[in-house]
Amino acid sequence: MTDLKYKRNFCITAHIDHGKSTLADRLIQQAHIIEDRQMMNQILDNMDIERERGITIKSQAVTIPYRAKDGHDYELNFVDTPGHVDFSYEVSRAIASCEGALLLVDATQGVESQTVSNLFLAMEQNLTIVPVINKIDLASADIEECKKQIDRDLGLDSADAQLVSAKTGQGIEDLLEAIVTKFPAPEGDVNAPLQALIFDCHYDEYRGVIVHIRVKHGRVRKGDVIKFMSSGKEYKVEQTGIFKINYEEVDALEAGDVGYIISGVKTVSDVRVGDTITFAEGGAAEPLEGFKDVKPVVFSSIYPIDSNDYEELKESMEKLKLNDASLVYEKDNSLALGNGFRCGFLGLLHLEIIQERLERDFDQVIIFTAPSVRYKVKPAGREEFFVDNPADFPDGKIEWSQEPYISASIITPAEYLGSIMELCRIKRGIQKNMQYLDEKRVELTYEMPLAEVLFDFYDKLKSYSRGYASFDYEVIDYRPTDLIKIDILINSKPVDALAQLCYRPAAVERAKVVCERLKGEISRQQFKVAIQGAIGAQIIARETVSAVRKDVLAKCYGGDVTRKRKLLEKQKAGKKRMLMAGNVELPQSAFLAVLKENEDN
């Protein structure tokens, strides 16, 4: 094993799209741990969705051997982190497994909101931070302005900033040297009881769950019996190793190492990111700090379009759960859509990714109901409880209701300030702070309901600012709200899958929009179809799909008017009978249209 002083553990943190995965590619290429013919862009992003969207969803790790200018061979353990706010807990655990962080800043965009929040995450873990200015090869790169922002906004010394182009490979050699010289070697006692931090895990269909760990103290090798400290579960270690794109088995992992263990764990949900591993006997007395259970904040139900596909969907969900410990789901049932699952997600991006993976990886054709947050409700004469599904909303008098609030940080060019402040006002935002970072950029801090951010806030923010504004948030607390349930009735029958929980002043507008959309999707019948939005017994919106009329007078060539009237009366009576027995079929597009409206509106 390499001496501790020749090891470096580091991560790269950045705002979305600042070139993190591309920089990782160059570092890996420079180390020649993979042949050029096997090299591809975003090599650590192993899901198609990650490549297409240009985002990192799962954190990855890789060990890079490097011969420094001082003549020594170093072992650089690089932990790649997701950049999106939904996965900030994963980011915090990945950061906790390192001693140093490269803080990446796009030379064309400058410091953005997640750059700042990732800096604070790294500072909380007492990491040594080296700023890196990327994309210096672009014509629009403003390196001097970036250096000013690093000094002023981040409080770091811009003289330490490394200039690189991850695309062309310029400056990569100097960056590797900076990693060796500026980041401290890991500390740890090889002879102390085992303490290892779990910063990630994933499921391999041949080997079971592969647990990614950073060993803080002690040593772990094949045959050891280990214990997960949060659950108390014990397992026997079958293999230890390090990541070199592929897995490379080693005899033992010891203090300062980043690697993996395989120990017969069957499902990812048994492994919790942030947990501490120790020995079952003679292990550490205390777990490492920072562990917490990840709680979902967005809820939605999933149904198969064909109810016969329920068993297939169930299997797909179980397989997906193997790879995604943060996915929470339970069985659900709807009169309109049959059997399905109620799911909890870390955020809207997480929901989209689950939807895409179900459709791509498992060929499932599914319907998602409108996303909702978890509200706190106190019905009269009963205990308070949480509700995230409109079907569970209590009838009768409600004493009070509360909804989750977030603290949102927005960094925007000053020219778009007016329209973004108006957007936040419409979304019930309360301005807490506004400061000019420089003559061109403003940072806004708002507190607003999470439910308002769910549907279209991010899209509108990007369109109002032409893509320049950046957005970051964290859930802070619950606050009072006026919550009601909107029922959607089709020919006086409620459709439970279209029901929504809503802030009362916005209810009429929301119901109108849903009714209008449904009118465009429901095909005309032989009778009128009434589409209504209701709060309890009160109708607040209505649209009507007019009936298709057969021309019963086509065969009447002249003759007495009473004959025509008789035929029309007969048709009228037939339509009444049809309406009594008439069920309206809702196409799948109708459910999707309601969701899309929430996004467009």
C-alpha positions as CSV (number, residue, x, y, z in Angstrom):
1,M,0.0,0.0,0.0
2,T,1.1,3.6,-0.7
3,D,2.4,5.6,2.2
4,L,-0.3,8.1,3.5
5,K,1.9,11.1,2.5
6,Y,1.7,10.0,-1.2
7,K,-2.1,9.8,-1.3
8,R,-4.5,12.7,-2.2
9,N,-8.3,12.5,-2.0
10,F,-10.1,15.2,-3.8
11,C,-13.4,16.1,-5.6
12,I,-14.5,18.6,-8.2
13,T,-17.5,20.7,-7.3
14,A,-19.1,23.2,-9.6
15,H,-22.4,24.7,-10.9
16,I,-24.2,22.6,-13.5
17,D,-22.6,22.8,-17.0
18,H,-19.3,24.2,-15.9
19,G,-17.3,21.3,-17.3
20,K,-16.9,19.0,-14.3
21,S,-17.3,15.7,-16.2
22,T,-15.1,16.9,-19.1
23,L,-12.3,17.8,-16.7
24,A,-12.6,14.4,-15.1
25,D,-12.1,12.8,-18.6
26,R,-8.9,14.8,-19.1
27,L,-7.4,13.8,-15.7
28,I,-8.2,10.1,-16.4
29,Q,-6.7,10.4,-19.9
30,Q,-3.5,12.1,-18.5
31,A,-3.0,9.1,-16.2
32,H,-3.2,6.6,-19.0
33,I,-5.4,4.2,-16.9
34,I,-7.5,3.6,-19.9
35,E,-6.6,3.0,-23.5
36,D,-7.3,5.8,-25.9
37,R,-9.6,3.5,-28.0
38,Q,-11.8,2.9,-24.9
39,M,-11.9,6.6,-24.0
40,M,-15.2,8.4,-24.6
41,N,-16.7,11.7,-23.4
42,Q,-18.1,11.8,-19.8
43,I,-16.6,8.4,-19.1
44,L,-17.7,8.5,-15.5
45,D,-21.3,9.3,-16.5
46,N,-22.3,5.7,-17.3
47,M,-26.1,6.3,-17.8
48,D,-27.4,7.4,-21.2
49,I,-29.5,10.1,-19.5
50,E,-26.4,11.6,-17.9
51,R,-24.7,11.9,-21.3
52,E,-27.7,13.3,-23.2
53,R,-28.6,15.9,-20.5
54,G,-25.0,16.7,-19.7
55,I,-25.5,16.2,-16.0
56,T,-24.1,13.9,-13.4
57,I,-26.7,12.0,-11.4
58,K,-24.7,9.4,-9.6
59,S,-21.4,10.2,-8.0
60,Q,-18.4,8.1,-9.2
61,A,-14.9,7.5,-7.9
62,V,-11.7,6.7,-9.7
63,T,-8.1,6.2,-8.5
64,I,-5.5,8.0,-10.7
65,P,-1.8,7.1,-10.4
66,Y,0.5,10.1,-11.0
67,R,4.3,10.5,-11.2
68,A,4.9,14.0,-9.8
69,K,7.8,16.4,-10.7
70,D,9.4,15.5,-7.3
71,G,9.9,11.9,-8.7
72,H,7.4,10.2,-6.3
73,D,4.4,8.1,-7.4
74,Y,1.2,9.5,-6.0
75,E,-2.3,7.9,-5.7
76,L,-4.9,10.5,-6.5
77,N,-8.4,9.4,-5.4
78,F,-10.9,11.4,-7.3
79,V,-14.6,11.4,-6.3
80,D,-17.0,12.8,-8.9
81,T,-20.1,14.6,-7.5
82,P,-23.5,15.4,-8.9
83,G,-24.1,19.1,-9.6
84,H,-27.8,19.4,-9.2
85,V,-29.5,20.7,-6.1
86,D,-31.7,17.6,-5.8
87,F,-28.6,15.5,-5.0
88,S,-27.0,17.9,-2.5
89,Y,-26.8,15.3,0.3
90,E,-24.9,13.0,-2.0
91,V,-22.5,15.9,-2.8
92,S,-22.0,16.6,0.9
93,R,-21.1,13.0,1.6
94,A,-18.7,12.8,-1.4
95,I,-17.1,16.0,-0.1
96,A,-16.7,14.5,3.4
97,S,-14.6,11.7,1.9
98,C,-12.0,14.1,0.6
99,E,-9.3,16.5,2.0
100,G,-9.4,18.9,-1.0
101,A,-11.8,20.3,-3.5
102,L,-11.3,21.8,-7.0
103,L,-13.9,24.5,-7.3
104,L,-14.6,24.9,-11.0
105,V,-15.7,28.2,-12.4
106,D,-16.7,28.7,-16.1
107,A,-14.7,31.5,-17.6
108,T,-17.7,32.6,-19.7
109,Q,-20.3,32.5,-16.9
110,G,-18.4,33.3,-13.8
111,V,-19.5,32.4,-10.2
112,E,-23.1,31.1,-10.0
113,S,-25.4,30.2,-7.1
114,Q,-24.4,26.5,-6.8
115,T,-20.7,27.5,-7.0
116,V,-21.3,29.5,-3.8
117,S,-23.4,26.8,-2.1
118,N,-20.8,24.1,-3.0
119,L,-18.1,26.3,-1.6
120,F,-19.9,26.4,1.7
121,L,-20.4,22.6,1.7
122,A,-16.6,22.2,1.2
123,M,-15.9,24.8,3.9
124,E,-18.1,23.0,6.4
125,Q,-15.9,19.9,5.9
126,N,-12.7,22.0,6.3
127,L,-11.5,21.1,2.9
128,T,-8.6,22.8,1.2
129,I,-10.1,24.6,-1.8
130,V,-8.3,25.3,-5.1
131,P,-10.2,27.5,-7.6
132,V,-10.0,26.3,-11.2
133,I,-11.1,28.5,-14.1
134,N,-12.3,26.3,-17.0
135,K,-13.1,27.0,-20.7
136,I,-10.2,29.5,-21.2
137,D,-10.0,28.5,-24.8
138,L,-13.4,30.1,-25.7
139,A,-13.5,33.5,-27.3
140,S,-16.1,34.7,-24.8
141,A,-13.9,33.7,-21.8
142,D,-13.3,36.6,-19.4
143,I,-10.5,35.4,-17.1
144,E,-9.8,38.7,-15.3
145,E,-13.5,39.1,-14.4
146,C,-13.6,35.5,-13.1
147,K,-10.5,36.2,-10.9
148,K,-12.3,39.3,-9.5
149,Q,-15.4,37.2,-8.7
150,I,-13.3,34.5,-7.0
151,D,-11.7,37.2,-4.8
152,R,-14.9,39.1,-4.1
153,D,-17.7,36.5,-4.1
154,L,-15.9,33.4,-2.9
155,G,-13.3,35.0,-0.6
156,L,-10.6,32.8,-2.2
157,D,-7.2,34.0,-3.5
158,S,-7.4,34.2,-7.3
159,A,-3.6,34.0,-7.5
160,D,-4.0,30.3,-6.6
161,A,-6.5,29.8,-9.5
162,Q,-5.5,27.2,-12.0
163,L,-6.3,28.0,-15.7
164,V,-7.4,25.1,-17.7
165,S,-9.4,24.1,-20.8
166,A,-11.0,20.7,-20.0
167,K,-11.9,20.4,-23.7
168,T,-8.4,20.8,-25.2
169,G,-6.4,19.5,-22.3
170,Q,-4.5,22.9,-21.8
171,G,-3.2,23.3,-18.2
172,I,-4.1,19.7,-17.1
173,E,-0.4,18.9,-16.2
174,D,-0.2,22.0,-14.0
175,L,-3.5,21.1,-12.3
176,L,-2.3,17.6,-11.4
177,E,0.9,19.2,-9.9
178,A,-1.3,21.6,-7.9
179,I,-3.4,18.7,-6.6
180,V,-0.2,17.1,-5.3
181,T,1.4,20.3,-3.8
182,K,-1.6,22.2,-2.5
183,F,-3.9,19.4,-1.1
184,P,-2.9,17.9,2.2
185,A,-2.3,14.1,2.6
186,P,-5.1,12.2,4.4
187,E,-4.8,11.7,8.1
188,G,-5.7,8.5,9.9
189,D,-4.5,5.7,12.2
190,V,-4.1,2.4,10.5
191,N,-4.0,0.6,13.9
192,A,-7.2,2.2,15.3
193,P,-10.6,0.4,15.1
194,L,-12.2,0.5,11.6
195,Q,-14.2,3.7,10.7
196,A,-15.2,4.0,7.1
197,L,-17.6,6.5,5.6
198,I,-20.1,5.2,2.9
199,F,-20.3,8.0,0.3
200,D,-22.2,6.0,-2.4
201,C,-23.2,2.6,-3.5
202,H,-24.6,0.9,-6.6
203,Y,-26.1,-2.4,-7.6
204,D,-24.3,-4.9,-9.9
205,E,-26.4,-7.8,-11.1
206,Y,-23.5,-10.3,-10.7
207,R,-22.0,-9.1,-7.5
208,G,-24.9,-7.5,-5.5
209,V,-24.4,-4.1,-3.9
210,I,-21.0,-2.5,-4.3
211,V,-20.4,-0.1,-1.4
212,H,-18.1,2.9,-2.0
213,I,-16.2,3.8,1.1
214,R,-13.5,6.2,2.4
215,V,-11.5,4.6,5.2
216,K,-10.9,7.2,7.9
217,H,-9.2,4.9,10.5
218,G,-8.2,1.2,10.6
219,R,-7.9,-1.4,7.9
220,V,-10.5,-3.7,6.2
221,R,-9.7,-6.9,4.2
222,K,-11.4,-9.9,2.8
223,G,-13.0,-12.2,5.5
224,D,-13.6,-9.4,8.1
225,V,-17.1,-9.2,9.6
226,I,-18.3,-5.6,9.4
227,K,-21.3,-3.7,10.8
228,F,-23.3,-0.8,9.4
229,M,-23.7,1.5,12.4
230,S,-27.1,3.1,11.6
231,S,-28.9,-0.3,11.1
232,G,-26.7,-2.6,13.1
233,K,-26.6,-5.1,10.2
234,E,-23.6,-7.4,9.9
235,Y,-21.9,-8.7,6.8
236,K,-18.8,-10.6,5.9
237,V,-16.4,-8.9,3.4
238,E,-16.0,-10.9,0.2
239,Q,-13.8,-8.5,-1.7
240,T,-12.0,-5.1,-1.3
241,G,-10.7,-3.0,-4.2
242,I,-10.1,0.4,-5.8
243,F,-11.7,2.1,-8.8
244,K,-9.7,2.3,-12.0
245,I,-12.7,2.8,-14.3
246,N,-13.0,-1.0,-13.9
247,Y,-12.7,-2.6,-10.4
248,E,-9.3,-3.6,-9.3
249,E,-9.1,-6.0,-6.4
250,V,-6.6,-5.2,-3.6
251,D,-5.6,-7.1,-0.4
252,A,-6.9,-4.5,2.0
253,L,-8.1,-0.9,2.2
254,E,-6.6,1.2,5.0
255,A,-6.8,4.7,6.5
256,G,-6.8,7.3,3.8
257,D,-7.9,5.0,1.0
258,V,-11.0,5.4,-1.2
259,G,-12.3,2.1,-2.6
260,Y,-15.1,-0.4,-2.5
261,I,-16.2,-3.5,-0.6
262,I,-18.5,-6.3,-1.7
263,S,-20.1,-8.1,1.2
264,G,-23.3,-9.9,0.1
265,V,-25.6,-7.0,0.6
266,K,-28.7,-7.7,-1.6
267,T,-30.4,-4.3,-1.9
268,V,-29.2,-0.7,-2.0
269,S,-31.8,0.3,0.6
270,D,-29.9,-1.6,3.2
271,V,-26.9,0.7,2.6
272,R,-27.3,4.3,3.6
273,V,-25.1,7.1,2.2
274,G,-23.3,8.8,5.1
275,D,-23.4,5.8,7.4
276,T,-20.2,4.4,9.1
277,I,-18.8,0.9,8.7
278,T,-16.9,-0.7,11.6
279,F,-16.1,-4.2,12.8
280,A,-18.9,-6.3,14.3
281,E,-16.5,-7.1,17.2
282,G,-14.0,-4.6,18.6
283,G,-15.3,-1.9,16.3
284,A,-15.4,1.9,16.8
285,A,-17.5,3.2,19.6
286,E,-18.8,6.3,17.7
287,P,-19.9,6.7,14.1
288,L,-18.5,9.5,11.9
289,E,-20.5,12.7,12.0
290,G,-22.9,14.0,9.4
291,F,-25.2,11.0,8.8
292,K,-28.9,11.8,8.1
293,D,-31.8,10.0,6.5
294,V,-32.7,11.6,3.1
295,K,-36.3,12.7,3.1
296,P,-38.3,13.0,-0.1
297,V,-39.9,16.4,-0.8
298,V,-41.9,15.8,-4.0
299,F,-44.6,13.1,-4.3
300,S,-46.4,11.7,-7.3
301,S,-48.2,8.5,-8.3
302,I,-47.2,6.2,-11.1
303,Y,-49.7,4.0,-13.0
304,P,-49.2,1.7,-16.0
305,I,-51.3,2.8,-19.0
306,D,-52.6,-0.8,-19.3
307,S,-53.6,-2.2,-15.9
308,N,-52.4,-5.6,-17.0
309,D,-48.9,-4.3,-16.9
310,Y,-49.0,-3.7,-13.2
311,E,-46.8,-6.7,-12.3
312,E,-44.2,-5.7,-14.8
313,L,-44.1,-2.1,-13.4
314,K,-43.8,-3.6,-9.9
315,E,-40.7,-5.6,-11.0
316,S,-39.2,-2.5,-12.7
317,M,-39.7,-0.4,-9.6
318,E,-37.9,-3.1,-7.5
319,K,-35.0,-3.2,-9.9
320,L,-34.8,0.6,-10.0
321,K,-34.9,0.7,-6.2
322,L,-31.8,-1.5,-6.2
323,N,-29.8,1.3,-7.8
324,D,-31.5,4.3,-6.2
325,A,-31.7,4.2,-2.4
326,S,-33.4,7.6,-2.3
327,L,-36.5,6.4,-4.2
328,V,-39.3,5.8,-1.8
329,Y,-42.6,4.1,-3.0
330,E,-45.6,2.3,-1.7
331,K,-48.7,0.7,-3.4
332,D,-51.5,3.0,-4.5
333,N,-54.9,2.6,-6.1
334,S,-57.0,4.8,-8.2
335,L,-60.6,4.3,-9.5
336,A,-59.7,5.8,-12.9
337,L,-56.2,4.3,-13.4
338,G,-56.2,1.1,-11.3
339,N,-53.2,-0.2,-9.3
340,G,-50.0,1.8,-9.2
341,F,-47.4,3.3,-6.8
342,R,-47.2,6.4,-4.7
343,C,-43.5,7.6,-4.9
344,G,-41.4,10.2,-3.1
345,F,-38.6,12.0,-4.8
346,L,-35.7,14.3,-3.8
347,G,-36.9,17.0,-6.3
348,L,-38.4,17.5,-9.8
349,L,-35.2,16.5,-11.6
350,H,-35.1,13.2,-9.6
351,L,-38.8,12.6,-10.7
352,E,-37.9,13.2,-14.3
353,I,-35.0,10.9,-14.2
354,I,-37.0,8.1,-12.6
355,Q,-39.7,8.6,-15.3
356,E,-37.1,8.4,-18.1
357,R,-35.3,5.4,-16.6
358,L,-38.6,3.5,-16.3
359,E,-39.5,4.2,-19.9
360,R,-36.0,3.6,-21.3
361,D,-34.4,0.9,-19.2
362,F,-37.5,-1.1,-18.5
363,D,-39.8,-0.2,-21.5
364,Q,-42.6,0.8,-19.2
365,V,-45.4,3.1,-20.6
366,I,-46.6,5.0,-17.6
367,I,-48.7,7.9,-16.3
368,F,-47.5,10.2,-13.6
369,T,-50.1,12.2,-11.6
370,A,-49.5,15.9,-10.8
371,P,-46.5,16.3,-8.4
372,S,-47.3,17.4,-4.9
373,V,-45.4,18.3,-1.7
374,R,-46.1,17.0,1.8
375,Y,-48.5,19.2,3.7
376,K,-49.3,19.2,7.4
377,V,-53.1,19.2,8.1
378,K,-55.1,19.4,11.4
379,P,-58.7,18.4,10.9
380,A,-61.2,19.5,13.6
381,G,-61.3,17.0,16.5
382,R,-58.4,14.9,15.2
383,E,-54.6,14.8,15.5
384,E,-52.5,16.6,12.9
385,F,-51.0,14.5,10.2
386,F,-49.0,14.7,6.9
387,V,-50.7,14.5,3.6
388,D,-49.2,14.4,0.1
389,N,-51.9,12.6,-1.8
390,P,-55.2,14.4,-2.6
391,A,-57.0,11.1,-2.0
392,D,-56.0,11.3,1.7
393,F,-57.2,14.9,2.2
394,P,-59.8,14.9,5.0
395,D,-63.4,15.9,4.4
396,G,-65.0,18.4,6.7
397,K,-63.6,21.3,8.7
398,I,-59.9,21.8,8.9
399,E,-58.5,23.9,11.8
400,W,-55.2,24.7,10.1
401,S,-52.8,23.5,7.3
402,Q,-49.1,24.1,6.7
403,E,-46.8,23.8,3.7
404,P,-43.0,23.4,3.3
405,Y,-41.1,26.6,2.6
406,I,-37.7,26.9,0.9
407,S,-34.9,29.5,1.0
408,A,-34.1,30.2,-2.6
409,S,-30.9,31.9,-3.8
410,I,-30.9,33.3,-7.3
411,I,-27.9,35.0,-9.0
412,T,-28.9,36.9,-12.1
413,P,-27.5,39.6,-14.4
414,A,-28.9,43.0,-13.2
415,E,-30.8,43.7,-16.5
416,Y,-33.3,40.8,-15.8
417,L,-33.8,41.8,-12.1
418,G,-37.3,43.3,-12.6
419,S,-38.9,40.4,-14.3
420,I,-37.4,37.8,-11.9
421,M,-38.6,39.8,-8.8
422,E,-42.1,39.9,-10.4
423,L,-41.9,36.1,-11.0
424,C,-41.0,35.5,-7.3
425,R,-43.8,37.8,-6.2
426,I,-46.3,35.9,-8.2
427,K,-45.0,32.7,-6.7
428,R,-45.7,34.1,-3.2
429,G,-42.0,34.7,-2.5
430,I,-40.9,36.9,0.4
431,Q,-37.7,38.8,-0.4
432,K,-35.1,38.4,2.4
433,N,-32.0,39.9,0.8
434,M,-30.7,41.5,-2.3
435,Q,-27.0,42.3,-2.9
436,Y,-25.0,43.4,-5.9
437,L,-22.1,41.1,-6.4
438,D,-20.6,43.5,-8.9
439,E,-21.9,46.1,-11.4
440,K,-23.5,43.4,-13.5
441,R,-24.8,40.6,-11.2
442,V,-27.3,40.5,-8.3
443,E,-27.9,37.9,-5.7
444,L,-31.5,37.6,-4.5
445,T,-32.6,35.5,-1.5
446,Y,-36.3,34.6,-1.3
447,E,-38.4,32.5,1.0
448,M,-41.2,30.8,-0.9
449,P,-43.5,27.8,-0.8
450,L,-41.9,24.6,-2.3
451,A,-45.2,23.9,-4.1
452,E,-44.8,27.1,-6.2
453,V,-41.4,26.0,-7.5
454,L,-42.6,22.5,-8.5
455,F,-44.3,23.2,-11.8
456,D,-42.8,26.0,-13.9
457,F,-40.7,28.2,-11.8
458,Y,-37.3,26.9,-13.1
459,D,-38.4,27.1,-16.8
460,K,-39.8,30.6,-16.4
461,L,-36.6,31.7,-14.5
462,K,-34.5,30.5,-17.4
463,S,-36.7,32.1,-20.1
464,Y,-37.0,35.5,-18.3
465,S,-33.2,35.6,-17.9
466,R,-32.3,34.0,-21.3
467,G,-30.7,31.2,-19.4
468,Y,-28.3,33.3,-17.4
469,A,-29.9,33.2,-13.9
470,S,-28.9,30.4,-11.6
471,F,-31.0,28.9,-8.8
472,D,-30.3,27.0,-5.6
473,Y,-32.6,26.2,-2.7
474,E,-33.0,24.3,0.6
475,V,-36.1,23.3,2.5
476,I,-36.3,25.3,5.7
477,D,-39.6,24.8,7.6
478,Y,-43.4,24.5,7.5
479,R,-45.6,27.6,7.5
480,P,-49.4,28.2,7.6
481,T,-51.3,28.1,4.3
482,D,-54.9,28.0,3.1
483,L,-55.0,24.6,1.6
484,I,-58.0,23.1,-0.3
485,K,-58.6,20.1,-2.6
486,I,-59.8,20.6,-6.1
487,D,-61.9,17.7,-7.5
488,I,-62.3,17.3,-11.2
489,L,-65.7,15.9,-12.2
490,I,-66.5,14.4,-15.6
491,N,-70.3,14.2,-16.1
492,S,-70.7,14.7,-12.3
493,K,-68.3,11.8,-11.5
494,P,-65.1,12.7,-9.7
495,V,-61.8,11.4,-11.3
496,D,-59.5,10.8,-8.4
497,A,-56.3,10.7,-10.5
498,L,-56.9,14.4,-11.5
499,A,-57.6,15.7,-8.0
500,Q,-55.0,18.3,-6.8
501,L,-54.1,20.0,-3.5
502,C,-53.9,23.7,-4.0
503,Y,-53.5,27.2,-2.3
504,R,-57.1,28.5,-2.1
505,P,-56.6,31.9,-3.9
506,A,-55.1,30.1,-6.9
507,A,-57.8,27.4,-7.0
508,V,-60.2,28.9,-9.5
509,E,-57.4,29.7,-12.0
510,R,-55.9,26.1,-11.6
511,A,-59.3,24.5,-12.1
512,K,-60.1,26.5,-15.2
513,V,-56.9,25.6,-16.8
514,V,-57.4,21.8,-16.1
515,C,-61.0,21.9,-17.5
516,E,-59.9,23.7,-20.6
517,R,-57.1,21.2,-21.2
518,L,-59.5,18.3,-20.7
519,K,-62.0,19.7,-23.1
520,G,-59.3,19.7,-25.8
521,E,-58.5,16.0,-25.1
522,I,-61.9,14.3,-24.6
523,S,-63.4,13.2,-27.9
524,R,-67.0,14.2,-28.6
525,Q,-69.7,11.7,-27.6
526,Q,-73.4,11.2,-28.6
527,F,-74.3,13.3,-25.5
528,K,-72.9,16.5,-23.8
529,V,-69.9,15.9,-21.5
530,A,-69.6,18.3,-18.6
531,I,-66.1,18.9,-17.2
532,Q,-66.2,20.6,-13.8
533,G,-63.7,21.8,-11.2
534,A,-65.1,21.7,-7.6
535,I,-64.1,22.5,-4.0
536,G,-66.4,20.3,-2.0
537,A,-69.9,20.9,-3.3
538,Q,-69.1,24.3,-4.9
539,I,-68.4,24.3,-8.7
540,I,-65.6,26.8,-9.5
541,A,-65.0,26.0,-13.2
542,R,-66.8,24.3,-16.0
543,E,-66.3,23.4,-19.7
544,T,-68.7,21.4,-21.9
545,V,-67.8,19.1,-24.8
546,S,-70.7,19.4,-27.1
547,A,-72.5,16.4,-28.4
548,V,-72.0,14.8,-31.9
549,R,-75.4,15.0,-33.6
550,K,-76.5,12.5,-36.2
551,D,-78.6,14.2,-38.9
552,V,-82.0,12.3,-38.3
553,L,-83.7,14.7,-40.8
554,A,-81.6,13.7,-43.7
555,K,-84.3,11.3,-45.1
556,C,-87.1,13.9,-44.7
557,Y,-87.8,15.4,-48.1
558,G,-90.4,18.0,-47.3
559,G,-93.6,16.8,-45.7
560,D,-95.3,18.0,-42.5
561,V,-93.2,19.8,-39.9
562,T,-94.7,17.5,-37.1
563,R,-92.9,14.5,-38.7
564,K,-89.5,16.3,-38.3
565,R,-90.4,17.3,-34.8
566,K,-91.3,13.7,-33.9
567,L,-87.9,12.5,-35.2
568,L,-86.0,15.1,-33.2
569,E,-88.0,14.4,-30.0
570,K,-87.1,10.7,-30.4
571,Q,-83.4,11.5,-30.8
572,K,-83.6,13.7,-27.7
573,A,-85.1,10.9,-25.6
574,G,-82.4,8.5,-26.8
575,K,-79.7,10.9,-25.8
576,K,-81.1,11.3,-22.3
577,R,-81.0,7.5,-21.9
578,M,-77.4,7.5,-23.2
579,L,-76.3,10.2,-20.7
580,M,-77.7,8.1,-17.8
581,A,-75.7,5.1,-18.9
582,G,-72.9,6.9,-20.7
583,N,-69.3,6.5,-19.4
584,V,-66.7,8.8,-20.9
585,E,-63.3,7.2,-21.7
586,L,-60.4,9.4,-20.7
587,P,-57.4,9.0,-23.0
588,Q,-53.9,8.8,-21.6
589,S,-53.1,12.2,-23.3
590,A,-55.8,13.8,-21.0
591,F,-53.8,13.0,-17.9
592,L,-50.5,14.2,-19.5
593,A,-52.2,17.4,-20.8
594,V,-53.2,18.4,-17.2
595,L,-49.6,18.0,-16.1
596,K,-48.2,19.9,-19.0
597,E,-50.6,22.7,-18.4
598,N,-49.2,23.0,-14.9
599,E,-45.8,23.4,-16.5
600,D,-46.9,25.9,-19.2
601,N,-49.2,28.0,-17.1
